[in-house]
Amino acid sequence: MINPITEVQAFVRAALVDPVPRDHTEPDAAFRRRRVVVVVTLLLGAAVLTWALRIEPGDSLFYVATLALAAVWVVGALVSGPLHLGRARTRSGELRGRAVVQSLALGLLLLALFLVGSVVVARIPFLREPVDDLLDYAQFGSLALVAVITAINGIAEELYFRGALYAGVGRRHAVLVTTVVYALVVATSGIPLLVLAAVVVGLVVGLQRRVTGGILGPIITHLTWSLGMLFLLPAALGAFS
């Protein structure tokens, strides 16, 4: 008979705790170069993000700004040095393929957590009003286009934060540092819920990066969560108002 608690524990260890074996060691010169590129990219990205979130909903310039932001993250990540997709460990400890199913499951769990949290957000004006302002970009524009841009930016963020930045931090405290930096960048938006999301999601995908050694798992988890929030959060807020 299957023990649910044992299964959950095995899943957590495989997805977020036990790293797969790999050797991504870089020469010192390449590592220093990566760090320089990472810092320059971070400063540019923070500036473009601040600009994008100051644009009024419905203004087509918002699409340009968010695509420009994605371009900054992607170019910076690719120029910084090699990036790796990573590999997954099964619950039994075997190494089999990529972290696809685990990542989808983690993304759905994060989505469920935040949708449940929307019960609280919907009743607190201080938290809800900034979220409504953010969702106005989809309401007053093209939802399909916003979804595409959301996906592009999700991929771009993971290429940079869990790809280039994670590799540039070094082996010690990489999960903590990348999570904090990600949250600080998102904090420029002035939206408390986004900052909380950056901390929670950043920690989960950071642990995925540590375990899998690559960016594929974080990308899948991030996209599952962010696209789910885009389509489901407005209805959840409306239902709990």
VMD Tcl script that draws the C-alpha trace (Angstrom):
set ca {
  {0.00 0.00 0.00}
  {1.31 3.44 -0.99}
  {2.00 5.77 1.92}
  {1.07 9.34 0.85}
  {3.42 10.94 3.36}
  {6.34 8.83 2.15}
  {5.51 9.71 -1.45}
  {5.42 13.43 -0.69}
  {8.71 13.23 1.16}
  {10.31 11.36 -1.74}
  {9.01 13.96 -4.20}
  {10.31 16.88 -2.15}
  {13.74 15.29 -1.78}
  {13.96 14.52 -5.50}
  {12.69 17.92 -6.65}
  {14.12 20.33 -4.08}
  {16.72 18.69 -1.82}
  {19.09 16.11 -3.34}
  {21.36 17.59 -6.06}
  {22.17 15.58 -9.16}
  {25.90 14.99 -9.80}
  {27.52 17.38 -12.29}
  {30.66 19.45 -12.82}
  {30.07 22.99 -14.12}
  {33.39 24.39 -12.92}
  {34.66 27.39 -14.92}
  {38.18 28.82 -15.26}
  {38.78 31.81 -12.96}
  {38.93 34.26 -15.89}
  {35.58 33.06 -17.25}
  {34.03 33.24 -13.79}
  {35.20 36.84 -13.28}
  {33.92 37.80 -16.73}
  {30.54 36.24 -15.96}
  {30.28 38.31 -12.78}
  {30.95 41.56 -14.63}
  {28.30 40.77 -17.25}
  {25.84 39.75 -14.54}
  {26.21 43.04 -12.64}
  {25.86 45.20 -15.77}
  {22.80 43.23 -16.86}
  {21.22 43.55 -13.42}
  {21.53 47.34 -13.42}
  {20.10 47.64 -16.93}
  {17.27 45.23 -16.16}
  {16.24 47.05 -12.98}
  {16.13 50.35 -14.87}
  {14.01 48.95 -17.73}
  {11.62 47.24 -15.28}
  {11.08 50.49 -13.40}
  {10.29 52.24 -16.69}
  {7.91 49.50 -17.84}
  {5.82 49.60 -14.66}
  {5.43 53.37 -14.86}
  {3.64 53.15 -18.21}
  {-0.14 53.59 -18.11}
  {-2.31 50.49 -18.79}
  {-3.48 50.36 -22.40}
  {-0.41 52.19 -23.71}
  {1.22 50.07 -26.43}
  {4.59 51.30 -25.17}
  {4.17 48.83 -22.29}
  {4.63 45.92 -24.70}
  {7.79 47.48 -26.07}
  {9.17 48.05 -22.58}
  {8.49 44.52 -21.35}
  {10.00 42.97 -24.47}
  {13.01 45.23 -24.02}
  {13.31 43.95 -20.46}
  {13.21 40.36 -21.67}
  {15.90 41.18 -24.22}
  {18.14 42.59 -21.48}
  {17.82 39.43 -19.36}
  {18.31 37.07 -22.31}
  {21.27 38.86 -23.88}
  {22.96 39.27 -20.51}
  {22.45 35.61 -19.66}
  {23.75 34.34 -22.99}
  {26.76 36.67 -23.03}
  {27.70 35.75 -19.45}
  {28.75 32.23 -20.34}
  {27.46 28.64 -20.74}
  {24.00 27.77 -19.41}
  {22.78 24.24 -18.70}
  {19.33 22.62 -18.92}
  {19.97 20.33 -15.96}
  {18.79 16.82 -15.15}
  {16.19 15.35 -12.80}
  {16.33 12.70 -10.10}
  {13.34 10.39 -9.67}
  {11.78 9.60 -6.30}
  {13.74 6.33 -6.27}
  {17.00 8.25 -6.73}
  {17.62 7.39 -10.39}
  {18.71 9.99 -12.93}
  {16.22 10.05 -15.80}
  {15.91 12.86 -18.30}
  {14.79 16.40 -17.57}
  {12.85 17.98 -14.72}
  {9.55 18.36 -16.56}
  {6.88 16.55 -14.54}
  {8.34 17.64 -11.19}
  {8.46 21.24 -12.38}
  {4.86 21.21 -13.61}
  {3.78 19.82 -10.23}
  {5.70 22.50 -8.33}
  {4.27 25.24 -10.56}
  {0.72 24.02 -9.94}
  {1.33 23.84 -6.19}
  {2.61 27.43 -6.20}
  {-0.39 28.51 -8.26}
  {-2.78 26.86 -5.81}
  {-1.02 28.49 -2.87}
  {-1.31 31.98 -4.33}
  {-4.91 31.52 -5.42}
  {-5.79 30.50 -1.87}
  {-3.89 33.57 -0.68}
  {-6.05 35.73 -2.92}
  {-8.82 35.24 -0.36}
  {-6.83 37.52 1.96}
  {-5.63 39.90 -0.75}
  {-9.17 40.49 -2.04}
  {-10.24 41.90 1.34}
  {-7.28 44.19 2.04}
  {-7.26 47.37 -0.11}
  {-3.56 48.03 0.58}
  {-2.70 44.71 -1.05}
  {-5.45 44.49 -3.65}
  {-5.24 47.92 -5.30}
  {-1.67 47.51 -6.62}
  {-2.59 44.04 -7.92}
  {-5.65 45.43 -9.71}
  {-3.44 48.12 -11.28}
  {-1.08 45.41 -12.55}
  {-3.91 43.29 -13.94}
  {-5.22 46.35 -15.79}
  {-2.45 45.80 -18.33}
  {-4.25 42.63 -19.42}
  {-7.76 44.10 -19.04}
  {-7.13 47.17 -21.18}
  {-4.83 45.49 -23.67}
  {-4.69 42.21 -25.54}
  {-4.83 39.29 -23.09}
  {-3.27 36.96 -25.65}
  {-0.40 39.36 -26.25}
  {0.09 39.90 -22.51}
  {0.19 36.10 -22.07}
  {2.88 35.76 -24.74}
  {4.91 38.57 -23.16}
  {4.43 37.01 -19.71}
  {5.83 33.73 -21.03}
  {8.75 35.43 -22.76}
  {9.64 37.40 -19.65}
  {9.30 34.32 -17.44}
  {11.81 32.46 -19.61}
  {14.10 35.49 -19.76}
  {14.06 35.96 -15.99}
  {15.02 32.35 -15.38}
  {17.80 32.50 -17.97}
  {19.27 35.41 -16.05}
  {18.44 34.87 -12.36}
  {18.70 31.07 -12.16}
  {21.11 30.84 -15.09}
  {23.70 33.60 -15.29}
  {23.29 35.14 -11.83}
  {23.18 31.79 -10.04}
  {26.37 30.69 -11.80}
  {28.00 34.06 -11.08}
  {27.32 33.90 -7.35}
  {29.32 30.73 -6.85}
  {28.50 27.53 -5.01}
  {27.89 29.00 -1.56}
  {24.58 30.74 -0.77}
  {23.55 30.90 -4.44}
  {19.90 30.10 -3.66}
  {19.69 32.79 -0.99}
  {21.52 35.46 -2.99}
  {19.56 34.94 -6.21}
  {16.26 34.96 -4.30}
  {17.10 38.19 -2.49}
  {18.34 39.92 -5.65}
  {15.26 38.80 -7.57}
  {12.98 40.15 -4.82}
  {14.84 43.48 -4.71}
  {14.49 43.93 -8.47}
  {10.77 43.13 -8.32}
  {10.42 45.54 -5.36}
  {10.97 48.41 -7.79}
  {7.39 47.74 -8.94}
  {6.03 48.90 -5.58}
  {3.59 45.97 -5.50}
  {3.77 44.04 -2.18}
  {2.19 40.87 -3.59}
  {4.75 40.74 -6.40}
  {7.58 41.04 -3.90}
  {6.12 38.20 -1.83}
  {5.73 36.15 -4.99}
  {9.34 36.86 -5.94}
  {10.53 35.55 -2.57}
  {8.40 32.39 -2.61}
  {8.78 31.54 -6.29}
  {12.42 32.61 -6.30}
  {13.19 30.28 -3.41}
  {11.46 27.30 -5.05}
  {13.08 27.73 -8.45}
  {16.40 28.49 -6.77}
  {16.23 25.15 -4.99}
  {15.30 23.53 -8.30}
  {18.37 25.10 -9.90}
  {20.54 23.77 -7.08}
  {19.11 20.25 -7.42}
  {18.94 19.91 -11.21}
  {21.99 21.97 -12.10}
  {20.12 23.78 -14.86}
  {17.44 26.23 -15.94}
  {14.81 23.98 -17.54}
  {13.07 23.08 -14.27}
  {12.90 26.69 -13.04}
  {11.55 27.85 -16.42}
  {8.72 25.30 -16.43}
  {7.77 26.05 -12.82}
  {7.86 29.81 -13.40}
  {5.72 29.62 -16.56}
  {3.16 27.31 -14.97}
  {2.75 29.67 -12.03}
  {2.86 33.01 -13.89}
  {0.49 32.07 -16.73}
  {-1.88 30.44 -14.27}
  {-1.93 33.61 -12.18}
  {-2.54 35.76 -15.25}
  {-5.65 33.82 -16.24}
  {-7.02 32.76 -12.85}
  {-6.15 35.52 -10.39}
  {-8.70 38.11 -11.70}
  {-11.53 35.59 -11.31}
  {-10.29 34.58 -7.84}
  {-10.14 38.20 -6.66}
  {-13.61 38.85 -8.03}
  {-15.04 35.76 -6.33}
  {-13.64 36.66 -2.93}
  {-14.43 40.39 -3.00}
}
mol new
graphics top color blue
foreach p $ca { graphics top sphere $p radius 0.5 }
foreach p [lrange $ca 0 end-1] q [lrange $ca 1 end] { graphics top cylinder $p $q radius 0.2 }
display resetview
